[in-house]
Amino acid sequence: MEQNERPVPSIGAKGLVVSLMAGALTLVAMVQAAGLPSRLGFSYYTEQFLAVVLGLSLAIVFLVSDRGEKGRTERGLSGLLDWTLSALGLGLSLYVAVAYPTLVSSAMSLPWDALVVGAALFLLVLEGLRRAVGWTLVIVVLVIVGYGTIGHLVPGALQTREVAPARLAVYLAFDPNGLLGLTLNVAATVVVAFVFFGQLLLRSGGADFFNDIAMATMGRRRGGAAKISIVASGLFGSISGVVVSNIVATGVVTIRLMVQSGFRRTTAAAVEAVASTGGQIAPPVMGAVAFLMADILQRPYAEIVVAAIIPALLYYVALFVQADLQAAKQKIRPLDLDDIPATRAVMARGWVFILPFAAIVIALFWFNQRAETAALWGGGAALLIGLTVGYGKTRMVLRDLWKSAVEAGRSITEIIMISAAAGFIIGVLNVTGLGFAATFALVDLGQGSLFLLLLISALVCLVLGMGMPTVGVYLLLAVLIAPSLVQSGVEPIAAHLFIFYLGMMSMVTPPIGIGAFFAAAIAKASPMATAWESMRFGWTAYIVPFLFVFSPSLLLVGEPGEIVLAVLTAVIGVYAVSAAFVGWLHGPAGAMRRGLVGVSGLALLLPPGIGGAQTLWINGAGLVVLAALWLQARRDHAAPDATPEPETRG
């Protein structure tokens, strides 16, 4: 569900065609999610439905890509090429949808139409992928597919079985393990459904409610503007799952508030970027990745959500503590009371927005519905609220239902392209045996050291994730990296959460931290400075994944006593390290105190499950040192000439 929302064309044939196809894409996906064809007695291959979705996505991406946007004002070959590729992508995909049963039954004999259509779709998807997310993933696909054709000639551990190029082309295009496979199916059902739900919630007034409840609860606190950003962006980000859209939706308000209250522009942009990015790891929705993970791991959705609770808590504790201490350091006071809405009034108008989430939870856990069907329940509740109640001056009309479908369809095209590319990669890994070879090679590269393997995997996650939406990053990494971690003995849920966290942080990590760059543009701050500061605010997402791989207690797995102890020490450790980053403990902290606070925090972060009794001694030593430093700092800054800032005002 992630990525940049492009301007909706409002005039011209191209804008009309794009809107119609985007709305049709969402409508087709919703019909599939609701199971209407089967209820009406129609039977078809899932691959036929996926071919229709792929065709609509290809048609859209060629018309709304950067090249296509310029084509609206240009004449000649450029605009004609966009229209030609759009028509070709749609036409070939519809041909596959209609002729799929025949193509599959005769695939082994490699008929000419299967070869031509398969090769053409491969090239069209790569060009659509390039236009959607740039060259990085295109190069990855080309390298893997190219290796699949020559890998049988390579001696050693990475040798593959020989597959003729013609057979590989047909396999990738039509086999359920290729283009029209699991990754595209999940994107075309679960992700589309939740993007549509997010659009309905946004237009029904949900985003305004999130902003108001954040202001009502946090506006009276020290550095309230930053805390408003954290709460609002975290709430909305969990639903939308689209980092850039979340930054734009909430950041235009919260970044301005932070700058006006006294935060530096880079700090304001970094807080917004990290808060919006972290919404994807916040249960219960987690930007739909939780549902993808449940499908891939074949585990209950509830198990994924429960495992994600503590890492998400630590992420936002670190962000909140740093924002609070930064406000204390800069003497940033709460917002003006006149600008803060009353909590009771906000809840009186907006309590109904609990209902869409309740509908999703009830559908999932009470009626055991599929994730995409649960999203439809939530979307139906949001639509009903928007049409009848709304929020403040925001009220939906029926035309907004179509607009939501169009925006959902446009937003999902990048994910569809990435999912299609992931299908190519999965197909090559399966048919050539490269997946097994790569897994063992990566494990061997770690030389028997799980930490070294995790470090290598983390670097790969950050590099592959640059410039890509998080859902797409996760799908790619689940294919390329997670199997090697599981093969090395890592708990599957821990392995998948590990790659998810590290891949997600590519949104704010230099040199291509797209989320940080968008927030910097709104704040009129330096993009690179914002990205570096974002890394500091989101530091837990780089560290905690290593910890829960070694100690699943942070994923709420294990004995209750060990879990409670691990969570308590981790929360205190996160506070200490965050205070060291800011350089504030009851007042300014000198270099010596700052270093000791940071070391004691790291000692507390070690979960008891990693080293048994020895780790407990390290935790205890860290706690004793931190307590002594805390008391000393309190005495130092409680002197008569000290003027500590109050936590609240009014």
C-alpha positions in Angstrom: 0.0 0.0 0.0 2.6 2.5 -0.2 3.3 4.9 -2.5 3.5 8.4 -3.8 0.0 9.7 -4.7 0.3 11.4 -8.1 -1.8 14.4 -9.1 -5.2 13.2 -10.5 -5.6 14.3 -14.1 -8.7 16.6 -14.2 -8.9 17.3 -17.9 -8.3 15.7 -21.2 -8.8 12.2 -22.5 -5.9 10.8 -20.7 -7.2 11.9 -17.3 -10.6 10.4 -18.1 -9.2 7.1 -19.2 -6.9 6.8 -16.2 -9.8 7.5 -13.8 -12.0 5.0 -15.5 -9.4 2.3 -15.4 -8.3 3.1 -11.8 -11.9 2.9 -10.7 -12.4 -0.3 -12.6 -9.3 -1.9 -11.0 -10.6 -1.2 -7.5 -14.1 -2.4 -8.5 -12.7 -5.7 -9.9 -10.6 -6.2 -6.8 -13.5 -5.5 -4.5 -15.8 -7.9 -6.4 -13.1 -10.6 -6.0 -12.6 -9.8 -2.3 -16.3 -10.1 -1.6 -16.5 -13.4 -3.5 -19.4 -12.3 -5.6 -18.6 -14.4 -8.7 -18.5 -17.7 -6.8 -21.7 -16.7 -4.9 -23.4 -16.2 -8.3 -22.2 -19.5 -9.6 -19.3 -18.3 -11.8 -16.1 -20.3 -11.8 -12.7 -19.2 -13.2 -9.0 -19.5 -12.4 -7.6 -17.0 -10.0 -4.9 -16.3 -12.6 -7.6 -14.9 -14.9 -8.6 -12.3 -12.3 -5.0 -11.4 -11.7 -4.4 -11.0 -15.5 -7.2 -8.4 -15.5 -5.7 -6.5 -12.6 -2.3 -6.6 -14.2 -3.6 -5.3 -17.5 -5.4 -2.4 -15.8 -2.3 -1.6 -13.8 -0.1 -1.6 -16.8 -2.5 0.6 -18.7 -2.5 3.1 -15.8 1.2 3.2 -15.1 2.1 4.0 -18.7 -0.3 7.0 -18.7 0.5 8.5 -15.3 4.2 7.9 -15.1 6.5 10.9 -15.4 6.9 10.3 -19.1 3.1 10.0 -19.4 2.5 13.2 -17.4 4.8 15.1 -19.8 3.0 13.6 -22.7 -0.1 15.6 -21.9 1.6 18.7 -23.1 3.9 17.1 -25.6 3.1 16.1 -29.2 4.6 13.4 -31.3 6.1 10.0 -30.6 6.4 10.3 -26.8 2.7 10.6 -26.1 1.9 8.0 -28.9 4.3 5.6 -27.3 2.6 5.9 -23.9 -0.8 5.2 -25.4 0.6 2.3 -27.4 2.2 0.6 -24.4 -0.9 1.2 -22.3 -3.1 -0.4 -24.9 -0.7 -3.3 -25.5 -0.4 -4.0 -21.8 -4.2 -4.0 -21.3 -4.8 -6.0 -24.5 -2.3 -8.8 -23.9 -3.4 -9.2 -20.3 -7.0 -9.4 -21.3 -6.0 -12.0 -23.9 -4.4 -14.0 -21.1 -7.5 -13.6 -18.9 -9.7 -15.0 -21.7 -7.4 -17.7 -23.1 -5.7 -18.8 -19.8 -7.2 -22.3 -19.6 -6.0 -23.1 -23.1 -2.6 -21.5 -22.6 -2.0 -23.5 -19.4 -3.1 -26.8 -20.8 -0.7 -26.4 -23.8 2.1 -24.7 -22.0 4.4 -27.7 -22.0 4.4 -27.7 -25.8 5.5 -24.1 -25.9 2.9 -22.7 -28.4 3.9 -19.6 -30.3 1.2 -17.4 -28.7 2.3 -18.3 -25.2 5.9 -17.5 -26.2 5.0 -14.2 -27.7 2.6 -13.1 -25.0 4.9 -14.3 -22.2 7.9 -12.4 -23.6 5.9 -9.3 -24.3 4.4 -9.2 -20.8 7.8 -9.6 -19.3 9.1 -6.6 -21.1 6.0 -4.5 -20.4 6.1 -5.3 -16.7 9.8 -4.3 -16.5 9.1 -1.0 -18.3 6.1 -0.4 -16.0 8.3 -1.2 -13.0 10.9 1.3 -14.2 8.4 4.0 -14.6 6.8 3.3 -11.2 9.9 2.9 -9.0 13.0 3.5 -11.1 15.8 1.3 -12.2 16.9 -0.4 -9.0 14.4 -3.3 -8.9 14.4 -3.6 -12.7 18.2 -4.3 -12.5 17.6 -6.8 -9.7 15.0 -8.7 -11.8 17.2 -8.7 -14.9 20.2 -10.0 -13.0 18.2 -12.8 -11.4 16.5 -13.8 -14.6 19.7 -13.6 -16.5 21.5 -15.7 -14.0 18.6 -18.2 -14.2 19.5 -18.8 -17.9 23.2 -19.3 -17.4 23.4 -20.5 -13.8 23.8 -24.1 -14.9 27.2 -23.1 -16.4 28.4 -21.7 -13.1 30.4 -24.2 -10.9 30.1 -24.3 -7.2 27.3 -23.7 -4.7 25.4 -21.3 -6.9 25.0 -23.7 -9.8 21.4 -24.1 -11.0 19.5 -26.6 -13.2 19.3 -25.8 -16.9 16.1 -24.2 -18.1 15.7 -23.2 -21.8 14.9 -19.5 -22.3 11.7 -20.2 -24.1 10.4 -22.6 -21.4 11.5 -20.0 -18.7 9.5 -17.3 -20.5 6.3 -19.4 -20.5 6.8 -20.6 -17.0 7.3 -17.0 -15.6 4.2 -15.7 -17.5 1.7 -18.5 -16.8 2.7 -20.7 -13.9 1.1 -20.0 -10.5 4.6 -19.7 -9.1 5.5 -16.8 -11.5 3.9 -13.6 -12.6 0.3 -14.6 -11.8 1.3 -15.9 -8.4 1.0 -15.4 -4.6 2.5 -11.9 -4.4 0.3 -10.5 -7.2 -2.8 -12.2 -5.6 -2.1 -10.7 -2.2 -1.6 -7.2 -3.7 -4.7 -7.4 -5.8 -6.9 -8.4 -3.0 -5.6 -7.6 0.5 -3.6 -4.5 -0.3 -6.2 -3.0 -2.7 -9.0 -3.6 -0.1 -7.1 -1.8 2.6 -6.0 1.0 0.4 -9.7 1.5 -0.5 -10.6 1.3 3.2 -8.1 4.0 3.9 -9.5 6.2 1.2 -13.0 5.8 2.5 -11.9 6.5 6.1 -10.0 9.6 4.9 -12.9 11.1 3.0 -15.4 10.3 5.8 -13.4 12.6 8.2 -11.2 10.0 9.8 -8.0 11.9 9.2 -9.5 15.1 10.7 -10.6 13.1 13.8 -7.1 11.6 14.2 -5.6 15.0 14.1 -8.1 16.5 16.5 -7.8 13.7 19.1 -4.0 14.0 18.9 -4.2 17.7 19.5 -6.7 17.3 22.3 -4.6 14.7 24.2 -1.1 16.0 23.4 -1.4 19.7 22.8 -1.2 20.7 26.5 2.1 18.9 26.9 5.6 20.1 26.6 6.5 20.1 22.9 2.9 19.2 22.2 3.2 19.9 18.5 5.7 17.0 18.0 3.6 14.7 20.1 0.5 15.6 18.1 2.5 14.6 15.0 3.5 11.3 16.6 0.0 10.3 17.6 -1.8 11.5 14.5 0.7 10.0 12.0 1.0 6.7 13.9 -2.8 6.3 13.9 -3.3 7.2 10.3 -0.2 5.4 9.1 -1.3 2.1 10.5 -4.4 2.3 8.3 -3.0 3.8 5.1 0.4 2.0 5.0 1.5 4.6 2.5 4.3 6.6 4.1 4.4 9.5 1.6 0.6 9.9 1.6 0.6 9.8 5.3 3.3 12.5 5.5 1.4 14.7 3.1 -2.0 14.1 4.8 -0.8 14.9 8.3 2.5 16.7 7.8 1.1 19.8 6.2 -0.5 20.6 9.5 1.8 19.0 12.1 5.1 20.2 10.6 3.9 23.8 10.5 2.8 23.5 14.1 6.2 22.1 15.2 8.1 24.9 13.4 5.8 27.6 14.8 6.3 26.2 18.3 10.1 26.4 18.1 11.4 23.1 16.7 14.1 23.3 14.1 12.8 22.5 10.6 14.9 19.4 10.2 13.6 18.1 13.6 10.0 18.8 12.6 10.4 17.0 9.3 12.3 14.1 10.9 9.6 13.6 13.6 6.9 13.5 11.0 8.8 11.2 8.7 9.6 8.7 11.5 6.1 8.8 13.0 4.5 8.2 9.5 6.9 5.4 8.7 6.3 3.7 12.0 2.6 3.5 11.5 3.2 0.5 9.3 4.5 -1.5 12.3 1.7 -0.4 14.6 -1.0 -3.1 15.2 -3.7 -3.9 14.4 -3.6 -3.1 10.6 0.1 -2.5 10.1 -0.5 -1.1 6.6 -1.7 -4.5 5.5 1.7 -6.1 5.9 0.5 -8.2 8.8 -2.0 -9.9 6.5 0.7 -10.5 3.9 2.9 -12.0 6.5 0.1 -14.2 7.7 -0.5 -15.5 4.2 3.1 -16.1 3.4 3.9 -17.8 6.8 0.5 -19.6 6.9 0.1 -18.4 10.5 -3.0 -16.8 12.1 -3.2 -13.0 11.7 -3.6 -12.6 15.4 -0.2 -14.3 16.0 1.5 -11.7 13.7 -0.2 -8.8 15.4 0.7 -10.0 18.9 4.3 -10.5 18.0 4.5 -6.9 16.6 3.2 -5.2 19.7 6.3 -4.7 21.8 8.7 -3.7 19.0 6.1 -1.1 17.9 5.8 0.1 21.5 9.6 0.5 21.8 9.7 2.4 18.5 7.2 5.0 19.6 8.6 5.2 23.1 11.9 6.2 21.6 10.3 8.7 19.3 8.1 10.2 22.0 10.9 10.4 24.6 13.2 12.1 22.2 10.6 14.6 21.1 9.8 15.4 24.8 13.4 15.8 25.9 14.2 17.8 22.8 11.3 20.2 23.7 12.7 20.4 27.2 16.2 21.2 25.9 14.9 23.9 23.6 12.4 25.2 26.1 9.5 24.6 23.8 6.2 25.1 25.6 2.8 23.6 24.9 0.5 24.9 22.3 -1.7 27.9 22.9 -4.8 26.7 24.8 -7.0 28.5 22.3 -5.8 26.2 19.5 -6.5 23.0 21.4 -9.9 21.3 21.0 -11.6 19.8 24.1 -11.1 16.1 24.3 -14.8 15.5 25.3 -16.0 17.5 22.3 -13.7 15.6 19.9 -14.8 12.2 21.2 -18.5 13.2 21.1 -18.2 14.0 17.4 -15.7 11.3 16.5 -16.3 8.2 18.6 -18.1 6.6 15.7 -14.7 6.1 14.0 -14.1 3.3 16.4 -16.8 1.3 14.4 -14.8 0.7 11.2 -11.9 -0.8 13.3 -14.4 -2.8 15.4 -15.9 -4.1 12.2 -12.5 -5.3 10.9 -11.7 -7.0 14.2 -15.1 -8.7 14.5 -14.9 -9.9 10.9 -11.4 -11.4 11.4 -11.8 -12.9 14.9 -15.5 -13.6 15.3 -16.6 -14.6 11.8 -13.1 -15.8 10.6 -13.4 -13.8 7.4 -10.4 -13.3 5.1 -8.4 -10.2 5.5 -9.7 -8.6 2.3 -13.3 -9.3 3.3 -12.7 -7.8 6.7 -11.4 -4.7 5.0 -14.6 -4.5 3.1 -16.5 -4.6 6.3 -14.5 -1.7 7.7 -14.9 0.2 4.4 -18.6 -0.3 4.5 -18.7 1.1 8.1 -16.5 4.1 7.1 -18.8 4.8 4.1 -21.9 4.6 6.3 -20.4 7.0 8.8 -19.2 9.4 6.1 -22.6 9.6 4.4 -24.7 9.9 7.6 -22.5 11.5 10.3 -19.2 12.6 9.0 -16.9 14.7 11.2 -17.2 18.4 11.7 -17.7 20.0 8.3 -16.6 16.8 6.4 -19.4 14.8 5.0 -19.3 12.3 2.1 -21.5 12.2 -0.9 -21.9 9.3 -3.2 -19.5 10.8 -5.7 -16.8 10.4 -3.0 -17.2 6.6 -3.3 -16.1 6.8 -6.9 -13.3 9.2 -6.1 -12.1 6.8 -3.4 -12.1 3.9 -5.9 -10.1 6.0 -8.4 -7.5 7.1 -5.8 -7.2 3.5 -4.5 -6.7 2.2 -8.0 -4.0 4.8 -8.8 -2.2 4.3 -5.5 -2.0 0.5 -6.0 -0.4 0.4 -9.4 3.2 0.7 -8.0 2.5 -2.2 -5.7 1.1 -4.2 -8.5 4.2 -3.6 -10.6 6.5 -4.6 -7.7 4.4 -7.7 -6.9 4.6 -8.7 -10.6 8.4 -8.3 -10.5 8.5 -10.3 -7.3 6.6 -13.0 -9.1 9.3 -13.2 -11.8 11.9 -13.5 -9.1 10.0 -16.3 -7.3 9.5 -18.1 -10.5 13.2 -18.1 -11.4 14.2 -19.1 -7.8 11.8 -22.1 -8.0 12.2 -23.4 -11.5 16.0 -23.2 -11.5 16.7 -24.1 -7.9 18.5 -20.8 -7.4 16.4 -20.1 -4.3 17.9 -23.0 -2.5 21.4 -22.2 -3.8 21.1 -18.6 -2.8 19.9 -19.5 0.7 22.8 -21.8 1.4 25.3 -19.3 -0.1 24.0 -16.5 2.2 24.1 -18.8 5.2 27.7 -19.8 4.3 28.6 -16.1 3.9 27.6 -15.7 7.5 30.3 -18.3 8.3 28.2 -19.9 11.0 27.7 -16.6 12.8 24.0 -15.7 13.1 24.9 -12.1 14.0 27.1 -11.7 10.9 24.3 -13.2 8.8 21.8 -10.7 10.3 24.2 -7.8 9.7 24.6 -8.8 6.0 20.8 -9.3 5.7 20.1 -5.9 7.3 22.4 -4.1 4.8 20.7 -6.0 1.9 17.3 -5.0 3.2 18.3 -1.3 3.5 19.8 -1.3 0.0 17.0 -3.2 -1.8 14.4 -1.1 0.0 15.6 2.3 -1.2 13.0 4.1 -3.1 10.4 1.4 -2.9 7.1 1.3 -1.0 7.2 -0.9 2.1 4.7 -3.5 1.0 6.8 -4.1 -2.1 10.0 -4.1 -0.1 8.6 -6.8 2.2 7.4 -9.0 -0.6 10.8 -8.8 -2.3 12.8 -9.5 0.9 10.4 -12.3 2.0 11.6 -14.1 -1.2 15.3 -13.2 -1.2 16.4 -12.9 2.5 13.9 -14.5 4.9 14.5 -18.1 3.8 18.2 -17.9 4.6 17.4 -16.6 8.1 14.9 -19.4 8.7 17.4 -21.9 7.4 19.8 -20.6 10.0 17.4 -21.4 12.8 15.6 -18.0 13.3 12.0 -18.3 14.2 10.0 -17.6 11.0 7.9 -14.8 12.5 11.1 -13.2 13.9 12.8 -13.5 10.5 9.9 -11.9 8.6 9.5 -9.1 11.1 13.3 -8.5 10.9 13.3 -8.0 7.2 10.1 -5.9 7.5 11.6 -3.5 10.0 14.9 -3.0 8.2 13.2 -2.7 4.8 10.8 -0.2 6.2 13.6 2.0 7.5 14.9 2.5 4.0 12.1 5.1 3.8 14.2 7.4 6.0 17.7 6.1 5.6 20.2 8.0 3.4 21.0 8.3 0.6 17.5 7.6 -0.7 15.2 8.2 2.2 12.0 9.1 0.3 9.9 9.6 3.4 12.4 11.9 5.0 12.8 13.8 1.7 9.1 14.4 1.3 8.9 15.7 4.9 11.9 17.9 4.3 10.2 19.4 1.3 7.1 20.3 3.4 9.3 21.8 6.1 11.6 23.5 3.7 14.5 21.8 5.4 17.7 20.0 4.1 16.7 16.6 2.8 20.0 14.8 3.8 20.0 16.5 7.3 16.4 15.4 7.8 17.3 11.8 6.8 20.2 11.7 9.2 18.1 13.1 12.1 15.3 10.6 11.2 17.7 7.8 11.7 18.4 9.1 15.2 14.7 9.4 16.0 14.0 5.9 14.7 17.1 4.2 16.1 15.1 1.4 17.7 14.1 0.0 14.3 17.7 -0.7 13.5 18.5 -2.3 16.9 15.4 -4.1 18.2 15.1 -6.5 15.3 18.5 -8.0 16.2 17.3 -8.4 19.8 14.1 -10.2 19.1 15.8 -12.6 16.7 18.1 -13.7 19.6 15.4 -13.4 22.2 11.7 -14.0 21.1 10.6 -12.7 24.5 10.3 -9.3 22.8 7.8 -10.9 20.5 5.8 -12.1 23.5 7.0 -15.7 23.0 8.2 -17.6 26.1 7.6 -17.7 29.8 5.4 -14.9 31.2 8.0 -13.8 33.8 10.8 -13.6 31.2 8.5 -11.6 28.9 7.6 -9.1 31.5 11.2 -8.6 32.6 12.4 -8.3 29.0 9.7 -5.7 28.2 10.4 -3.6 31.4 14.2 -3.5 30.9 13.8 -2.7 27.2 11.4 0.2 27.9 13.8 1.7 30.5 16.8 1.0 28.1 15.0 2.8 25.3 14.4 5.8 27.5 18.1 5.9 28.6 19.5 5.6 25.1 17.0 8.3 23.8 18.1 10.6 26.6 21.7 10.1 25.7 21.0 10.9 22.0 19.3 14.2 23.0 21.7 15.0 25.8 19.1 15.8 28.4 18.5 14.1 31.8 16.6 16.5 34.1 18.8 19.1 32.4 21.7 19.4 30.0 23.9 16.3 30.2 27.7 16.6 29.7 29.7 14.2 27.5 30.6 11.9 30.4 27.1 11.6 31.8 25.6 11.3 28.3 28.0 8.4 27.5 27.3 6.6 30.8 23.5 6.9 30.3 23.8 5.5 26.8 25.9 2.5 27.9 23.5 1.8 30.8 20.6 1.9 28.4 22.3 -0.5 26.0 22.9 -2.9 28.9 19.2 -2.8 29.8 18.2 -3.4 26.2 19.7 -6.9 26.3 16.7 -9.3 26.7 17.2 -11.9 29.5 16.7 -14.7 27.0 20.0 -14.0 25.2 22.5 -14.9 27.8 20.5 -16.2 30.8 21.9 -15.3 34.2 24.8 -13.4 32.8 22.4 -11.1 30.9 20.5 -10.5 34.1 23.6 -9.3 35.8 24.3 -6.9 32.9 20.7 -5.7 33.1 21.0 -5.2 36.9 24.3 -3.3 36.5 22.8 -1.1 33.8 19.8 -0.3 36.0 21.9 0.6 39.1 24.2 2.9 37.0 21.2 4.6 35.4 19.4 5.1 38.7 22.5 6.7 40.2 22.9 9.0 37.2 19.2 9.9 37.2 19.3 10.8 40.9 22.5 12.8 40.6 21.1 14.7 37.6 17.9 15.4 39.6 19.9 16.8 42.5 22.1 18.9 40.1 19.2 20.5 38.4 17.1 20.9 41.4 19.4 23.7 42.7 17.8 27.1 43.5 19.1 28.6 40.2 17.7 25.9 38.1 14.5 26.5 36.2 13.1 23.1 35.0 10.4 23.3 32.4 7.0 22.1 33.5 5.5 19.1 31.6 2.1 20.7 31.1 0.6 24.1 31.1 -2.8 25.4 31.9 
